[in-house]
């Protein structure tokens, strides 16, 4: 049920390729995803007073398939119209998937229930996936079998998942923003060493 606050709150579901950005959060001397959305809101609504809050921060270069943000904005645009208008004003590597009107008690960060991380490891050179994978060249030599079971890959996957667990613990230990106690999961996947039939390997 929606509330009667004078300024509506919208929930944005966002995807982006983070190659060109220094993470989510606005920074003074760097290009960020939040900064681009902030500029798009200003352009398409001619508003200067609004609040944009993301569900969490990301590091530079991180890609996101579905990040939630809240936007407190006085506008006559419907959620569908706002989605279309923002996408018209955003760079091609940032896309608003959906916009929904929500009550003010909803908070993108505080109400987060889960965060998932996917790490992609390439076992061969690839023309399509290069911006999105880590290519482990030294493992794919003629003397070493390029399989997901390769010792170096396996050890890296374990370290990757353990470091994500430690980061979650550190967040709470140092008082960093994790008020929702959101469950964090991490997965590591490998791109096969031999291409498969199809458009994308």
mmCIF file of the C-alpha atoms, coordinates in Angstrom:
data_MODEL
# 
_entry.id   MODEL 
# 
loop_
_atom_site.group_PDB 
_atom_site.id 
_atom_site.type_symbol 
_atom_site.label_atom_id 
_atom_site.label_alt_id 
_atom_site.label_comp_id 
_atom_site.label_asym_id 
_atom_site.label_entity_id 
_atom_site.label_seq_id 
_atom_site.pdbx_PDB_ins_code 
_atom_site.Cartn_x 
_atom_site.Cartn_y 
_atom_site.Cartn_z 
_atom_site.occupancy 
_atom_site.B_iso_or_equiv 
_atom_site.pdbx_formal_charge 
_atom_site.auth_seq_id 
_atom_site.auth_comp_id 
_atom_site.auth_asym_id 
_atom_site.auth_atom_id 
_atom_site.pdbx_PDB_model_num 
ATOM 1   C CA . UNK A 1 1   ? 0.000  0.000   0.000   1.00 0.00 ? 1   UNK A CA 1 
ATOM 2   C CA . UNK A 1 2   ? 1.391  3.398   -1.002  1.00 0.00 ? 2   UNK A CA 1 
ATOM 3   C CA . UNK A 1 3   ? 1.723  6.216   1.520   1.00 0.00 ? 3   UNK A CA 1 
ATOM 4   C CA . UNK A 1 4   ? 0.772  9.886   1.295   1.00 0.00 ? 4   UNK A CA 1 
ATOM 5   C CA . UNK A 1 5   ? 4.238  11.443  1.247   1.00 0.00 ? 5   UNK A CA 1 
ATOM 6   C CA . UNK A 1 6   ? 4.313  14.514  -1.005  1.00 0.00 ? 6   UNK A CA 1 
ATOM 7   C CA . UNK A 1 7   ? 7.347  13.207  -2.915  1.00 0.00 ? 7   UNK A CA 1 
ATOM 8   C CA . UNK A 1 8   ? 6.862  9.759   -4.502  1.00 0.00 ? 8   UNK A CA 1 
ATOM 9   C CA . UNK A 1 9   ? 9.461  7.020   -4.022  1.00 0.00 ? 9   UNK A CA 1 
ATOM 10  C CA . UNK A 1 10  ? 10.371 4.825   -6.977  1.00 0.00 ? 10  UNK A CA 1 
ATOM 11  C CA . UNK A 1 11  ? 12.293 1.555   -6.992  1.00 0.00 ? 11  UNK A CA 1 
ATOM 12  C CA . UNK A 1 12  ? 14.662 1.239   -9.945  1.00 0.00 ? 12  UNK A CA 1 
ATOM 13  C CA . UNK A 1 13  ? 16.038 -2.086  -11.162 1.00 0.00 ? 13  UNK A CA 1 
ATOM 14  C CA . UNK A 1 14  ? 19.280 -1.375  -13.002 1.00 0.00 ? 14  UNK A CA 1 
ATOM 15  C CA . UNK A 1 15  ? 21.824 -3.279  -15.078 1.00 0.00 ? 15  UNK A CA 1 
ATOM 16  C CA . UNK A 1 16  ? 25.159 -1.934  -16.289 1.00 0.00 ? 16  UNK A CA 1 
ATOM 17  C CA . UNK A 1 17  ? 28.511 -2.806  -17.767 1.00 0.00 ? 17  UNK A CA 1 
ATOM 18  C CA . UNK A 1 18  ? 30.956 -1.235  -15.364 1.00 0.00 ? 18  UNK A CA 1 
ATOM 19  C CA . UNK A 1 19  ? 34.067 -1.106  -17.534 1.00 0.00 ? 19  UNK A CA 1 
ATOM 20  C CA . UNK A 1 20  ? 33.995 2.680   -17.943 1.00 0.00 ? 20  UNK A CA 1 
ATOM 21  C CA . UNK A 1 21  ? 32.927 3.504   -14.388 1.00 0.00 ? 21  UNK A CA 1 
ATOM 22  C CA . UNK A 1 22  ? 34.575 3.834   -10.997 1.00 0.00 ? 22  UNK A CA 1 
ATOM 23  C CA . UNK A 1 23  ? 31.854 1.879   -9.262  1.00 0.00 ? 23  UNK A CA 1 
ATOM 24  C CA . UNK A 1 24  ? 28.337 2.878   -8.239  1.00 0.00 ? 24  UNK A CA 1 
ATOM 25  C CA . UNK A 1 25  ? 28.698 5.747   -5.784  1.00 0.00 ? 25  UNK A CA 1 
ATOM 26  C CA . UNK A 1 26  ? 29.081 9.353   -6.904  1.00 0.00 ? 26  UNK A CA 1 
ATOM 27  C CA . UNK A 1 27  ? 32.676 10.610  -6.689  1.00 0.00 ? 27  UNK A CA 1 
ATOM 28  C CA . UNK A 1 28  ? 34.017 14.097  -7.201  1.00 0.00 ? 28  UNK A CA 1 
ATOM 29  C CA . UNK A 1 29  ? 36.678 13.306  -9.798  1.00 0.00 ? 29  UNK A CA 1 
ATOM 30  C CA . UNK A 1 30  ? 35.475 10.057  -11.346 1.00 0.00 ? 30  UNK A CA 1 
ATOM 31  C CA . UNK A 1 31  ? 32.711 8.809   -13.611 1.00 0.00 ? 31  UNK A CA 1 
ATOM 32  C CA . UNK A 1 32  ? 30.270 6.548   -11.753 1.00 0.00 ? 32  UNK A CA 1 
ATOM 33  C CA . UNK A 1 33  ? 26.967 4.792   -12.419 1.00 0.00 ? 33  UNK A CA 1 
ATOM 34  C CA . UNK A 1 34  ? 25.088 6.779   -9.782  1.00 0.00 ? 34  UNK A CA 1 
ATOM 35  C CA . UNK A 1 35  ? 26.509 9.963   -11.261 1.00 0.00 ? 35  UNK A CA 1 
ATOM 36  C CA . UNK A 1 36  ? 25.233 9.066   -14.746 1.00 0.00 ? 36  UNK A CA 1 
ATOM 37  C CA . UNK A 1 37  ? 21.738 8.261   -13.445 1.00 0.00 ? 37  UNK A CA 1 
ATOM 38  C CA . UNK A 1 38  ? 21.775 11.470  -11.399 1.00 0.00 ? 38  UNK A CA 1 
ATOM 39  C CA . UNK A 1 39  ? 22.551 13.462  -14.553 1.00 0.00 ? 39  UNK A CA 1 
ATOM 40  C CA . UNK A 1 40  ? 19.848 11.621  -16.506 1.00 0.00 ? 40  UNK A CA 1 
ATOM 41  C CA . UNK A 1 41  ? 17.228 12.435  -13.850 1.00 0.00 ? 41  UNK A CA 1 
ATOM 42  C CA . UNK A 1 42  ? 18.186 16.111  -13.997 1.00 0.00 ? 42  UNK A CA 1 
ATOM 43  C CA . UNK A 1 43  ? 18.022 16.182  -17.789 1.00 0.00 ? 43  UNK A CA 1 
ATOM 44  C CA . UNK A 1 44  ? 14.710 14.392  -18.278 1.00 0.00 ? 44  UNK A CA 1 
ATOM 45  C CA . UNK A 1 45  ? 12.797 15.954  -15.363 1.00 0.00 ? 45  UNK A CA 1 
ATOM 46  C CA . UNK A 1 46  ? 14.496 19.368  -15.039 1.00 0.00 ? 46  UNK A CA 1 
ATOM 47  C CA . UNK A 1 47  ? 14.489 18.680  -11.274 1.00 0.00 ? 47  UNK A CA 1 
ATOM 48  C CA . UNK A 1 48  ? 17.420 19.485  -8.998  1.00 0.00 ? 48  UNK A CA 1 
ATOM 49  C CA . UNK A 1 49  ? 15.969 18.249  -5.721  1.00 0.00 ? 49  UNK A CA 1 
ATOM 50  C CA . UNK A 1 50  ? 15.700 14.472  -5.531  1.00 0.00 ? 50  UNK A CA 1 
ATOM 51  C CA . UNK A 1 51  ? 17.397 11.611  -3.700  1.00 0.00 ? 51  UNK A CA 1 
ATOM 52  C CA . UNK A 1 52  ? 18.941 8.566   -5.365  1.00 0.00 ? 52  UNK A CA 1 
ATOM 53  C CA . UNK A 1 53  ? 20.069 5.708   -3.101  1.00 0.00 ? 53  UNK A CA 1 
ATOM 54  C CA . UNK A 1 54  ? 21.557 2.386   -4.214  1.00 0.00 ? 54  UNK A CA 1 
ATOM 55  C CA . UNK A 1 55  ? 21.322 -0.994  -2.519  1.00 0.00 ? 55  UNK A CA 1 
ATOM 56  C CA . UNK A 1 56  ? 25.095 -1.096  -2.192  1.00 0.00 ? 56  UNK A CA 1 
ATOM 57  C CA . UNK A 1 57  ? 28.389 0.092   -3.609  1.00 0.00 ? 57  UNK A CA 1 
ATOM 58  C CA . UNK A 1 58  ? 30.401 -1.638  -6.315  1.00 0.00 ? 58  UNK A CA 1 
ATOM 59  C CA . UNK A 1 59  ? 34.085 -1.470  -7.181  1.00 0.00 ? 59  UNK A CA 1 
ATOM 60  C CA . UNK A 1 60  ? 35.455 0.053   -10.357 1.00 0.00 ? 60  UNK A CA 1 
ATOM 61  C CA . UNK A 1 61  ? 34.828 -2.095  -13.431 1.00 0.00 ? 61  UNK A CA 1 
ATOM 62  C CA . UNK A 1 62  ? 32.221 -4.345  -11.806 1.00 0.00 ? 62  UNK A CA 1 
ATOM 63  C CA . UNK A 1 63  ? 29.264 -5.343  -13.986 1.00 0.00 ? 63  UNK A CA 1 
ATOM 64  C CA . UNK A 1 64  ? 25.772 -5.646  -12.513 1.00 0.00 ? 64  UNK A CA 1 
ATOM 65  C CA . UNK A 1 65  ? 22.779 -7.649  -13.744 1.00 0.00 ? 65  UNK A CA 1 
ATOM 66  C CA . UNK A 1 66  ? 20.183 -6.343  -11.303 1.00 0.00 ? 66  UNK A CA 1 
ATOM 67  C CA . UNK A 1 67  ? 20.898 -3.605  -8.749  1.00 0.00 ? 67  UNK A CA 1 
ATOM 68  C CA . UNK A 1 68  ? 18.065 -1.938  -6.861  1.00 0.00 ? 68  UNK A CA 1 
ATOM 69  C CA . UNK A 1 69  ? 17.994 1.786   -6.144  1.00 0.00 ? 69  UNK A CA 1 
ATOM 70  C CA . UNK A 1 70  ? 15.359 4.126   -4.745  1.00 0.00 ? 70  UNK A CA 1 
ATOM 71  C CA . UNK A 1 71  ? 14.594 7.494   -6.274  1.00 0.00 ? 71  UNK A CA 1 
ATOM 72  C CA . UNK A 1 72  ? 12.615 10.110  -4.353  1.00 0.00 ? 72  UNK A CA 1 
ATOM 73  C CA . UNK A 1 73  ? 11.383 12.420  -7.089  1.00 0.00 ? 73  UNK A CA 1 
ATOM 74  C CA . UNK A 1 74  ? 8.483  14.765  -7.602  1.00 0.00 ? 74  UNK A CA 1 
ATOM 75  C CA . UNK A 1 75  ? 7.241  13.997  -11.109 1.00 0.00 ? 75  UNK A CA 1 
ATOM 76  C CA . UNK A 1 76  ? 4.057  13.541  -13.096 1.00 0.00 ? 76  UNK A CA 1 
ATOM 77  C CA . UNK A 1 77  ? 5.649  10.735  -15.134 1.00 0.00 ? 77  UNK A CA 1 
ATOM 78  C CA . UNK A 1 78  ? 4.297  7.226   -14.647 1.00 0.00 ? 78  UNK A CA 1 
ATOM 79  C CA . UNK A 1 79  ? 6.822  4.503   -13.715 1.00 0.00 ? 79  UNK A CA 1 
ATOM 80  C CA . UNK A 1 80  ? 6.810  3.255   -17.314 1.00 0.00 ? 80  UNK A CA 1 
ATOM 81  C CA . UNK A 1 81  ? 7.328  6.752   -18.696 1.00 0.00 ? 81  UNK A CA 1 
ATOM 82  C CA . UNK A 1 82  ? 10.111 7.397   -16.189 1.00 0.00 ? 82  UNK A CA 1 
ATOM 83  C CA . UNK A 1 83  ? 11.887 4.183   -17.230 1.00 0.00 ? 83  UNK A CA 1 
ATOM 84  C CA . UNK A 1 84  ? 11.758 5.158   -20.904 1.00 0.00 ? 84  UNK A CA 1 
ATOM 85  C CA . UNK A 1 85  ? 12.838 8.748   -20.234 1.00 0.00 ? 85  UNK A CA 1 
ATOM 86  C CA . UNK A 1 86  ? 15.802 7.728   -18.074 1.00 0.00 ? 86  UNK A CA 1 
ATOM 87  C CA . UNK A 1 87  ? 16.997 5.171   -20.615 1.00 0.00 ? 87  UNK A CA 1 
ATOM 88  C CA . UNK A 1 88  ? 16.826 7.796   -23.349 1.00 0.00 ? 88  UNK A CA 1 
ATOM 89  C CA . UNK A 1 89  ? 19.138 9.973   -21.246 1.00 0.00 ? 89  UNK A CA 1 
ATOM 90  C CA . UNK A 1 90  ? 21.549 7.250   -20.094 1.00 0.00 ? 90  UNK A CA 1 
ATOM 91  C CA . UNK A 1 91  ? 24.663 5.881   -21.832 1.00 0.00 ? 91  UNK A CA 1 
ATOM 92  C CA . UNK A 1 92  ? 24.187 2.602   -23.683 1.00 0.00 ? 92  UNK A CA 1 
ATOM 93  C CA . UNK A 1 93  ? 26.045 0.629   -20.992 1.00 0.00 ? 93  UNK A CA 1 
ATOM 94  C CA . UNK A 1 94  ? 23.557 1.590   -18.247 1.00 0.00 ? 94  UNK A CA 1 
ATOM 95  C CA . UNK A 1 95  ? 19.947 0.452   -18.467 1.00 0.00 ? 95  UNK A CA 1 
ATOM 96  C CA . UNK A 1 96  ? 16.932 0.794   -16.172 1.00 0.00 ? 96  UNK A CA 1 
ATOM 97  C CA . UNK A 1 97  ? 15.086 -2.515  -16.444 1.00 0.00 ? 97  UNK A CA 1 
ATOM 98  C CA . UNK A 1 98  ? 12.001 -1.488  -14.474 1.00 0.00 ? 98  UNK A CA 1 
ATOM 99  C CA . UNK A 1 99  ? 10.616 1.296   -12.307 1.00 0.00 ? 99  UNK A CA 1 
ATOM 100 C CA . UNK A 1 100 ? 8.013  0.713   -9.583  1.00 0.00 ? 100 UNK A CA 1 
ATOM 101 C CA . UNK A 1 101 ? 6.264  3.085   -7.194  1.00 0.00 ? 101 UNK A CA 1 
ATOM 102 C CA . UNK A 1 102 ? 6.915  1.919   -3.616  1.00 0.00 ? 102 UNK A CA 1 
ATOM 103 C CA . UNK A 1 103 ? 6.050  3.119   -0.080  1.00 0.00 ? 103 UNK A CA 1 
ATOM 104 C CA . UNK A 1 104 ? 8.576  5.314   1.732   1.00 0.00 ? 104 UNK A CA 1 
ATOM 105 C CA . UNK A 1 105 ? 9.233  2.576   4.278   1.00 0.00 ? 105 UNK A CA 1 
ATOM 106 C CA . UNK A 1 106 ? 10.989 0.637   1.498   1.00 0.00 ? 106 UNK A CA 1 
ATOM 107 C CA . UNK A 1 107 ? 14.758 1.217   1.486   1.00 0.00 ? 107 UNK A CA 1 
ATOM 108 C CA . UNK A 1 108 ? 17.015 -0.182  -1.235  1.00 0.00 ? 108 UNK A CA 1 
ATOM 109 C CA . UNK A 1 109 ? 19.892 -0.926  1.130   1.00 0.00 ? 109 UNK A CA 1 
ATOM 110 C CA . UNK A 1 110 ? 18.133 -1.691  4.411   1.00 0.00 ? 110 UNK A CA 1 
ATOM 111 C CA . UNK A 1 111 ? 15.586 -4.012  2.792   1.00 0.00 ? 111 UNK A CA 1 
ATOM 112 C CA . UNK A 1 112 ? 18.102 -5.995  0.728   1.00 0.00 ? 112 UNK A CA 1 
ATOM 113 C CA . UNK A 1 113 ? 17.753 -9.707  1.481   1.00 0.00 ? 113 UNK A CA 1 
ATOM 114 C CA . UNK A 1 114 ? 20.514 -11.153 -0.714  1.00 0.00 ? 114 UNK A CA 1 
ATOM 115 C CA . UNK A 1 115 ? 23.528 -10.240 -2.802  1.00 0.00 ? 115 UNK A CA 1 
ATOM 116 C CA . UNK A 1 116 ? 25.022 -12.601 -5.370  1.00 0.00 ? 116 UNK A CA 1 
ATOM 117 C CA . UNK A 1 117 ? 28.441 -12.428 -7.008  1.00 0.00 ? 117 UNK A CA 1 
ATOM 118 C CA . UNK A 1 118 ? 29.558 -14.267 -10.153 1.00 0.00 ? 118 UNK A CA 1 
ATOM 119 C CA . UNK A 1 119 ? 33.237 -14.569 -11.093 1.00 0.00 ? 119 UNK A CA 1 
ATOM 120 C CA . UNK A 1 120 ? 33.978 -15.681 -14.684 1.00 0.00 ? 120 UNK A CA 1 
ATOM 121 C CA . UNK A 1 121 ? 37.313 -17.313 -15.525 1.00 0.00 ? 121 UNK A CA 1 
ATOM 122 C CA . UNK A 1 122 ? 38.284 -17.899 -19.169 1.00 0.00 ? 122 UNK A CA 1 
ATOM 123 C CA . UNK A 1 123 ? 40.465 -20.855 -20.065 1.00 0.00 ? 123 UNK A CA 1 
ATOM 124 C CA . UNK A 1 124 ? 41.060 -19.579 -23.585 1.00 0.00 ? 124 UNK A CA 1 
ATOM 125 C CA . UNK A 1 125 ? 41.202 -16.372 -25.569 1.00 0.00 ? 125 UNK A CA 1 
ATOM 126 C CA . UNK A 1 126 ? 37.722 -15.105 -26.483 1.00 0.00 ? 126 UNK A CA 1 
ATOM 127 C CA . UNK A 1 127 ? 36.621 -12.358 -28.863 1.00 0.00 ? 127 UNK A CA 1 
ATOM 128 C CA . UNK A 1 128 ? 33.231 -11.787 -27.208 1.00 0.00 ? 128 UNK A CA 1 
ATOM 129 C CA . UNK A 1 129 ? 33.637 -12.178 -23.458 1.00 0.00 ? 129 UNK A CA 1 
ATOM 130 C CA . UNK A 1 130 ? 36.955 -10.372 -22.928 1.00 0.00 ? 130 UNK A CA 1 
ATOM 131 C CA . UNK A 1 131 ? 35.504 -7.414  -20.942 1.00 0.00 ? 131 UNK A CA 1 
ATOM 132 C CA . UNK A 1 132 ? 33.664 -9.787  -18.610 1.00 0.00 ? 132 UNK A CA 1 
ATOM 133 C CA . UNK A 1 133 ? 36.139 -12.555 -17.771 1.00 0.00 ? 133 UNK A CA 1 
ATOM 134 C CA . UNK A 1 134 ? 39.566 -13.127 -16.284 1.00 0.00 ? 134 UNK A CA 1 
ATOM 135 C CA . UNK A 1 135 ? 41.686 -14.963 -18.853 1.00 0.00 ? 135 UNK A CA 1 
ATOM 136 C CA . UNK A 1 136 ? 44.204 -17.186 -17.068 1.00 0.00 ? 136 UNK A CA 1 
ATOM 137 C CA . UNK A 1 137 ? 46.873 -17.462 -19.784 1.00 0.00 ? 137 UNK A CA 1 
ATOM 138 C CA . UNK A 1 138 ? 49.529 -19.280 -17.776 1.00 0.00 ? 138 UNK A CA 1 
ATOM 139 C CA . UNK A 1 139 ? 47.184 -22.194 -17.043 1.00 0.00 ? 139 UNK A CA 1 
ATOM 140 C CA . UNK A 1 140 ? 46.321 -22.730 -20.718 1.00 0.00 ? 140 UNK A CA 1 
ATOM 141 C CA . UNK A 1 141 ? 49.776 -23.697 -21.940 1.00 0.00 ? 141 UNK A CA 1 
ATOM 142 C CA . UNK A 1 142 ? 50.575 -26.661 -24.123 1.00 0.00 ? 142 UNK A CA 1 
ATOM 143 C CA . UNK A 1 143 ? 51.941 -28.566 -21.137 1.00 0.00 ? 143 UNK A CA 1 
ATOM 144 C CA . UNK A 1 144 ? 48.947 -28.055 -18.845 1.00 0.00 ? 144 UNK A CA 1 
ATOM 145 C CA . UNK A 1 145 ? 45.443 -29.380 -19.372 1.00 0.00 ? 145 UNK A CA 1 
ATOM 146 C CA . UNK A 1 146 ? 42.874 -26.586 -19.605 1.00 0.00 ? 146 UNK A CA 1 
ATOM 147 C CA . UNK A 1 147 ? 40.097 -27.949 -17.454 1.00 0.00 ? 147 UNK A CA 1 
ATOM 148 C CA . UNK A 1 148 ? 38.070 -26.405 -14.625 1.00 0.00 ? 148 UNK A CA 1 
ATOM 149 C CA . UNK A 1 149 ? 39.783 -28.893 -12.302 1.00 0.00 ? 149 UNK A CA 1 
ATOM 150 C CA . UNK A 1 150 ? 43.218 -27.354 -12.916 1.00 0.00 ? 150 UNK A CA 1 
ATOM 151 C CA . UNK A 1 151 ? 44.857 -26.808 -9.543  1.00 0.00 ? 151 UNK A CA 1 
ATOM 152 C CA . UNK A 1 152 ? 45.501 -23.093 -10.004 1.00 0.00 ? 152 UNK A CA 1 
ATOM 153 C CA . UNK A 1 153 ? 41.904 -22.427 -11.016 1.00 0.00 ? 153 UNK A CA 1 
ATOM 154 C CA . UNK A 1 154 ? 40.512 -24.505 -8.161  1.00 0.00 ? 154 UNK A CA 1 
ATOM 155 C CA . UNK A 1 155 ? 42.702 -22.723 -5.605  1.00 0.00 ? 155 UNK A CA 1 
ATOM 156 C CA . UNK A 1 156 ? 41.693 -19.322 -6.971  1.00 0.00 ? 156 UNK A CA 1 
ATOM 157 C CA . UNK A 1 157 ? 37.996 -20.222 -6.806  1.00 0.00 ? 157 UNK A CA 1 
ATOM 158 C CA . UNK A 1 158 ? 38.338 -21.239 -3.173  1.00 0.00 ? 158 UNK A CA 1 
ATOM 159 C CA . UNK A 1 159 ? 40.212 -18.049 -2.297  1.00 0.00 ? 159 UNK A CA 1 
ATOM 160 C CA . UNK A 1 160 ? 37.629 -15.993 -4.159  1.00 0.00 ? 160 UNK A CA 1 
ATOM 161 C CA . UNK A 1 161 ? 34.718 -17.478 -2.247  1.00 0.00 ? 161 UNK A CA 1 
ATOM 162 C CA . UNK A 1 162 ? 36.524 -17.307 1.093   1.00 0.00 ? 162 UNK A CA 1 
ATOM 163 C CA . UNK A 1 163 ? 37.454 -13.648 0.559   1.00 0.00 ? 163 UNK A CA 1 
ATOM 164 C CA . UNK A 1 164 ? 33.805 -12.840 -0.133  1.00 0.00 ? 164 UNK A CA 1 
ATOM 165 C CA . UNK A 1 165 ? 32.860 -14.522 3.148   1.00 0.00 ? 165 UNK A CA 1 
ATOM 166 C CA . UNK A 1 166 ? 35.539 -12.557 4.988   1.00 0.00 ? 166 UNK A CA 1 
ATOM 167 C CA . UNK A 1 167 ? 34.332 -9.318  3.412   1.00 0.00 ? 167 UNK A CA 1 
ATOM 168 C CA . UNK A 1 168 ? 30.860 -10.020 4.732   1.00 0.00 ? 168 UNK A CA 1 
ATOM 169 C CA . UNK A 1 169 ? 32.279 -10.591 8.227   1.00 0.00 ? 169 UNK A CA 1 
ATOM 170 C CA . UNK A 1 170 ? 34.441 -7.480  8.032   1.00 0.00 ? 170 UNK A CA 1 
ATOM 171 C CA . UNK A 1 171 ? 31.451 -5.372  7.087   1.00 0.00 ? 171 UNK A CA 1 
ATOM 172 C CA . UNK A 1 172 ? 29.775 -6.135  10.393  1.00 0.00 ? 172 UNK A CA 1 
ATOM 173 C CA . UNK A 1 173 ? 33.002 -6.012  12.415  1.00 0.00 ? 173 UNK A CA 1 
ATOM 174 C CA . UNK A 1 174 ? 33.913 -2.498  11.282  1.00 0.00 ? 174 UNK A CA 1 
ATOM 175 C CA . UNK A 1 175 ? 30.376 -1.164  11.149  1.00 0.00 ? 175 UNK A CA 1 
ATOM 176 C CA . UNK A 1 176 ? 30.295 -0.848  7.377   1.00 0.00 ? 176 UNK A CA 1 
ATOM 177 C CA . UNK A 1 177 ? 26.835 -0.688  5.811   1.00 0.00 ? 177 UNK A CA 1 
ATOM 178 C CA . UNK A 1 178 ? 25.247 -4.094  6.127   1.00 0.00 ? 178 UNK A CA 1 
ATOM 179 C CA . UNK A 1 179 ? 22.242 -3.215  8.312   1.00 0.00 ? 179 UNK A CA 1 
ATOM 180 C CA . UNK A 1 180 ? 19.904 -5.639  6.609   1.00 0.00 ? 180 UNK A CA 1 
ATOM 181 C CA . UNK A 1 181 ? 22.082 -8.683  7.249   1.00 0.00 ? 181 UNK A CA 1 
ATOM 182 C CA . UNK A 1 182 ? 21.620 -9.523  3.576   1.00 0.00 ? 182 UNK A CA 1 
ATOM 183 C CA . UNK A 1 183 ? 22.746 -13.003 2.605   1.00 0.00 ? 183 UNK A CA 1 
ATOM 184 C CA . UNK A 1 184 ? 25.747 -12.914 0.278   1.00 0.00 ? 184 UNK A CA 1 
ATOM 185 C CA . UNK A 1 185 ? 26.504 -15.707 -2.159  1.00 0.00 ? 185 UNK A CA 1 
ATOM 186 C CA . UNK A 1 186 ? 29.379 -16.053 -4.595  1.00 0.00 ? 186 UNK A CA 1 
ATOM 187 C CA . UNK A 1 187 ? 29.888 -18.373 -7.570  1.00 0.00 ? 187 UNK A CA 1 
ATOM 188 C CA . UNK A 1 188 ? 32.892 -18.917 -9.820  1.00 0.00 ? 188 UNK A CA 1 
ATOM 189 C CA . UNK A 1 189 ? 32.334 -20.188 -13.368 1.00 0.00 ? 189 UNK A CA 1 
ATOM 190 C CA . UNK A 1 190 ? 34.791 -21.108 -16.105 1.00 0.00 ? 190 UNK A CA 1 
ATOM 191 C CA . UNK A 1 191 ? 34.616 -20.521 -19.851 1.00 0.00 ? 191 UNK A CA 1 
ATOM 192 C CA . UNK A 1 192 ? 35.577 -23.840 -21.520 1.00 0.00 ? 192 UNK A CA 1 
ATOM 193 C CA . UNK A 1 193 ? 38.966 -24.171 -23.179 1.00 0.00 ? 193 UNK A CA 1 
ATOM 194 C CA . UNK A 1 194 ? 37.435 -25.267 -26.496 1.00 0.00 ? 194 UNK A CA 1 
ATOM 195 C CA . UNK A 1 195 ? 34.733 -23.231 -28.260 1.00 0.00 ? 195 UNK A CA 1 
ATOM 196 C CA . UNK A 1 196 ? 31.259 -24.713 -28.585 1.00 0.00 ? 196 UNK A CA 1 
ATOM 197 C CA . UNK A 1 197 ? 28.954 -24.317 -31.606 1.00 0.00 ? 197 UNK A CA 1 
ATOM 198 C CA . UNK A 1 198 ? 26.823 -21.208 -31.443 1.00 0.00 ? 198 UNK A CA 1 
ATOM 199 C CA . UNK A 1 199 ? 27.066 -17.439 -31.441 1.00 0.00 ? 199 UNK A CA 1 
ATOM 200 C CA . UNK A 1 200 ? 28.511 -17.185 -27.939 1.00 0.00 ? 200 UNK A CA 1 
ATOM 201 C CA . UNK A 1 201 ? 30.940 -19.749 -26.467 1.00 0.00 ? 201 UNK A CA 1 
# 
